[in-house]
Amino acid sequence: MAIHMFQQLIDTLKKSPKRIVFTEGTDPRILEASARLLSGTFLTPVLIGKEDEVHAAAEAAGFNIRGAEIMHPSTYADMDKMVDAMVELRKGKMTADDCRAALQHGNYFGTMLVKMGVADCLLGGATYSTADTVRPALQLIKTKPGNKIVSSCFIMVREGVGDNTVLAMGDCAINIDPNEDELVEIGLECAKCAKIFGIDPKVAYLSYSTHGSGKGDTVDKMRNACAKAKAAAPDLAIDGEMQFDAAVSPTVGQLKFPGSSVAGYANTFIFPNINAGNIGYKIAQRLGGFDAYGPILLGLNAPINDLSRGCNAQEVYSMAIITAALA
């Protein structure tokens, strides 16, 4: 774990502690991470589950969750108010009965706790699928003003003798084949996310072509998306299209893309599609020695993040801190 980066996030959270919903409150991995979080003073877990079942699961696994808040739809005092709020949000798409039924499930109930301000953020997916975590977020939290899509970013960290190497990569998990305008949004959201983790973003729109060296529809897509992103955020360092070697090697970058302030120094990488992104971050993880944190969902009105169903307690703990930091 990148201790330095996470300590900075924890120090920030200590100044403004948050409440995070865990949709699977009886899962041993969630309970272990919650016990660890409770030993600090920066993040309060809100565990979704029946109180006796959550306490029994914690006792069986040997974790002290004293101080956690435990909530369940069947005993939630403001359920009628929550149903009314959800009916309004779903405007004709779901009846009150539909909403009440949906809210019996931890993913919808937890998302509404965030929407109503009871908690600041949510982390789900230890047993739910990505779709079951993202769908309620899209329906209830919705995208921020000006955003049309939800995208994702991985923060990649490699421990160094001195400073760590910290990179951002997107979109490697959500949008299968984004168009030019979606790539603009992905680039700008990834840059904002990078800043939270101490990265001064230098954004490279990646391709198999550098500065017009290759031809093709995907080259045009990345070149045009880059131009639109630069126009939308003139204060950000953004360039492309460029190959990965030109993005990270100063020698190659300045040879292939002379005068670019990004070529050779990029730390925030925008991939043309999910194929390239997913392969790219996993190469960095498996062969490059980087730890991968994410996918971090971007573009929502409140931080909602998704765990892998194969996650361990350390990953839950790390992603909880990251999710809260986004709040």
C-alpha positions in Angstrom: 0.0 0.0 0.0 1.3 3.5 -0.9 1.6 4.6 2.7 2.6 8.2 2.0 -0.3 8.9 -0.4 -2.9 7.3 1.9 -1.5 9.2 4.9 -2.1 12.5 3.1 -5.7 11.4 2.3 -6.3 10.4 6.0 -4.8 13.7 7.2 -7.3 15.6 5.0 -10.2 13.4 6.2 -9.3 14.0 9.9 -10.0 17.7 9.3 -13.5 16.9 8.0 -14.5 13.3 9.0 -17.0 11.5 6.7 -19.6 8.8 6.9 -19.4 5.9 4.4 -22.1 3.4 3.6 -21.1 -0.2 3.1 -24.0 -2.0 1.3 -22.9 -5.5 2.5 -22.6 -5.0 6.2 -22.3 -8.7 7.2 -19.5 -9.5 4.8 -16.3 -10.4 6.8 -14.1 -8.3 4.5 -16.3 -5.3 5.1 -16.3 -5.9 8.8 -12.5 -6.2 9.0 -12.0 -3.0 7.0 -14.7 -1.3 9.2 -12.9 -2.3 12.4 -9.7 -0.9 11.1 -11.4 2.4 10.0 -13.0 2.7 13.5 -9.6 2.6 15.1 -9.0 6.0 13.4 -11.1 9.1 13.8 -11.6 10.1 10.2 -14.3 7.8 8.8 -17.5 6.3 10.3 -18.8 3.1 8.7 -22.5 2.8 8.1 -23.2 -0.9 7.7 -26.3 -2.0 5.9 -27.8 -5.1 7.6 -29.9 -6.3 10.5 -28.3 -5.3 13.7 -28.2 -8.7 15.3 -26.8 -10.3 12.1 -24.1 -7.7 11.7 -23.0 -8.0 15.3 -23.1 -11.9 15.1 -21.0 -11.8 11.9 -18.5 -9.4 13.5 -18.3 -11.5 16.7 -17.8 -14.7 14.6 -15.0 -13.1 12.6 -13.4 -11.5 15.7 -13.8 -7.8 14.7 -14.6 -4.9 17.0 -17.1 -2.7 15.2 -18.1 -0.6 18.2 -18.9 2.9 16.9 -20.2 1.8 13.5 -23.7 2.7 12.6 -26.0 -0.2 11.5 -29.0 0.4 9.4 -31.6 -1.8 7.8 -34.6 -0.9 5.6 -37.0 -2.8 7.8 -36.2 -0.7 10.9 -35.3 2.6 9.2 -37.4 5.3 10.9 -37.6 7.6 7.8 -38.5 5.0 5.3 -41.7 6.8 4.2 -39.8 10.0 3.6 -37.2 8.0 1.7 -39.8 6.4 -0.5 -41.4 9.8 -1.3 -37.9 11.2 -2.2 -37.2 8.2 -4.5 -40.6 8.5 -6.2 -39.8 12.1 -7.0 -36.4 11.2 -8.3 -37.8 8.4 -10.5 -40.6 10.7 -11.8 -43.2 8.3 -13.3 -40.7 5.5 -13.9 -41.4 3.8 -10.5 -44.4 3.8 -8.3 -44.3 4.2 -4.5 -44.7 0.4 -4.2 -41.8 -0.1 -6.7 -39.6 2.2 -4.8 -40.4 0.6 -1.4 -39.6 -2.8 -2.9 -36.3 -1.6 -4.4 -35.3 0.1 -1.1 -35.4 -3.3 0.7 -32.2 -4.0 -1.1 -28.9 -2.6 0.3 -27.7 -1.1 -2.9 -30.8 1.1 -3.3 -31.2 1.8 0.4 -27.6 2.8 0.7 -27.6 5.0 -2.3 -30.7 6.9 -1.0 -28.9 7.4 2.4 -26.2 9.2 0.4 -28.8 11.1 -1.7 -30.6 12.3 1.5 -27.4 13.4 3.2 -27.4 10.7 5.9 -24.0 9.6 4.6 -21.3 11.2 2.4 -20.4 8.4 0.1 -20.9 4.7 -0.6 -18.8 1.7 -1.3 -20.4 -1.5 -2.6 -19.8 -4.5 -4.8 -18.2 -7.0 -2.4 -21.2 -9.3 -3.4 -23.1 -7.0 -5.8 -22.2 -6.8 -9.5 -20.8 -3.5 -10.9 -24.1 -3.0 -12.7 -26.0 -3.3 -9.4 -23.8 -0.7 -7.8 -23.8 1.7 -10.7 -27.5 1.5 -11.7 -28.9 3.0 -8.4 -26.2 5.7 -8.6 -27.2 6.7 -12.1 -30.9 6.7 -11.2 -30.7 8.4 -7.8 -27.4 10.3 -7.4 -27.2 11.2 -11.1 -24.4 13.0 -13.0 -23.1 16.4 -12.0 -24.3 19.4 -13.8 -22.5 19.6 -17.1 -21.6 15.9 -17.1 -23.4 13.5 -19.5 -21.7 10.2 -18.5 -20.2 8.4 -15.6 -16.6 7.3 -16.3 -13.8 5.8 -14.3 -10.2 6.2 -13.3 -7.6 3.9 -11.8 -4.9 5.5 -9.6 -1.7 3.5 -10.2 1.0 3.7 -7.4 4.5 2.3 -7.4 6.6 2.6 -4.3 10.0 4.3 -4.9 13.1 4.7 -2.8 12.3 8.5 -2.6 9.0 9.6 -4.0 6.3 7.2 -5.2 5.3 7.2 -8.8 1.5 8.0 -9.0 -0.4 7.9 -12.3 -4.0 8.1 -13.4 -5.5 6.0 -16.2 -9.0 6.2 -17.7 -11.5 5.0 -18.7 -10.5 1.4 -18.1 -13.8 0.1 -16.7 -17.1 1.8 -17.7 -17.4 3.2 -21.2 -16.8 0.6 -23.9 -16.1 2.8 -26.9 -16.4 6.5 -26.0 -16.9 9.1 -28.7 -14.9 12.3 -29.0 -17.1 14.3 -26.6 -17.2 11.5 -24.0 -13.4 11.3 -24.2 -13.2 15.0 -23.4 -15.3 14.5 -20.3 -13.2 11.4 -19.3 -10.0 13.4 -19.7 -11.1 16.4 -17.7 -12.6 14.2 -14.9 -9.5 12.1 -14.7 -7.4 15.3 -14.4 -9.6 16.4 -11.5 -9.3 13.0 -9.8 -5.5 13.0 -10.3 -5.2 16.3 -8.4 -6.9 14.7 -5.3 -4.1 12.2 -5.2 -1.3 14.8 -5.4 -0.7 14.5 -9.2 -0.1 17.7 -11.2 -1.9 16.3 -14.2 -0.2 16.1 -17.6 -2.8 14.5 -19.8 -1.9 12.4 -22.8 -4.6 11.2 -25.3 -3.1 7.9 -26.3 -3.1 6.3 -29.8 -1.0 4.1 -32.1 -0.1 7.4 -33.8 1.9 10.4 -32.5 1.2 13.9 -33.8 -0.2 12.7 -37.1 2.3 9.9 -37.8 -0.6 7.4 -38.3 -4.0 7.4 -40.0 -7.3 6.0 -39.1 -10.7 6.7 -37.5 -9.4 6.0 -33.9 -6.5 8.4 -34.5 -8.8 11.1 -35.7 -11.1 10.4 -32.7 -8.2 10.9 -30.2 -6.7 13.9 -32.0 -10.1 15.6 -32.1 -11.0 14.8 -28.5 -7.6 16.2 -27.4 -8.2 19.4 -29.3 -11.7 19.8 -27.7 -10.3 19.0 -24.2 -7.6 21.7 -24.7 -10.2 24.2 -25.7 -12.4 23.3 -22.7 -9.6 23.5 -20.2 -6.8 25.8 -21.5 -5.1 25.9 -18.1 -4.5 22.1 -18.1 -1.5 20.5 -19.7 -3.1 18.3 -22.4 -1.7 16.9 -25.6 -2.2 14.2 -28.2 -2.7 12.1 -30.0 0.5 10.2 -28.9 1.9 6.7 -28.5 2.7 5.5 -25.0 6.5 5.7 -25.5 6.1 9.3 -26.6 4.0 10.0 -23.6 6.5 8.7 -21.0 10.0 8.9 -22.5 11.4 12.5 -22.7 13.8 11.5 -25.5 11.1 9.7 -27.6 8.5 12.3 -26.8 10.5 15.3 -27.9 11.7 13.5 -31.0 8.2 12.5 -32.1 6.3 15.5 -30.7 8.7 18.4 -30.4 7.6 21.3 -28.3 4.9 19.4 -26.5 4.7 20.1 -22.7 3.2 16.7 -22.1 5.1 14.4 -24.4 7.7 12.5 -22.3 6.2 13.7 -19.0 2.6 12.4 -19.0 1.1 11.1 -15.8 -2.6 11.0 -16.7 -3.4 8.7 -19.6 -6.6 8.6 -21.6 -7.2 5.5 -23.6 -9.3 5.3 -26.8 -11.6 2.5 -25.6 -12.1 0.0 -22.7 -10.1 -2.7 -24.5 -6.9 -0.5 -24.5 -7.5 0.9 -21.0 -8.2 -2.4 -19.3 -5.2 -4.1 -20.9 -3.0 -1.1 -20.3 -3.6 -0.7 -16.5 -3.3 -4.5 -16.0 0.1 -4.5 -17.8 1.3 -1.7 -15.5 -0.1 -3.7 -12.5 1.3 -7.1 -13.4 4.6 -6.3 -15.2 5.3 -2.7 -14.0 4.9 -3.3 -10.3 2.1 -0.8 -9.8 -0.7 -1.1 -7.3 -4.0 -0.4 -8.9 -6.7 1.5 -6.9 -10.1 1.6 -8.6 -12.2 1.8 -10.6 -13.0 5.2 -9.1 -16.3 6.4 -10.6 -16.2 9.9 -11.9 -19.0 12.4 -12.9 -21.5 11.6 -10.2 -23.1 14.1 -7.8 -21.7 12.1 -4.8 -18.9 9.5 -4.5 -20.1 6.0 -5.2 -17.5 3.3 -5.8 -17.5 -0.3 -6.8 -15.4 -3.1 -5.3 -14.3 -6.3 -7.1 -16.2 -9.3 -5.8 -12.8 -10.9 -5.4 -11.5 -8.0 -3.1 -9.8 -8.5 0.2 -10.2 -6.4 3.4 -7.1 -4.3 2.5 -8.7 -3.3 -0.8 -11.9 -2.4 1.0 -10.0 -0.3 3.5 -8.0 1.5 0.7 -11.1 2.1 -1.5 -13.1 3.4 1.5 -10.4 6.1 2.1 -10.3 6.9 -1.6 -14.1 7.2 -1.8 -14.3 9.4 1.3 -11.5 11.6 0.0 -13.6 12.3 -3.2 -16.3 13.7 -0.9 
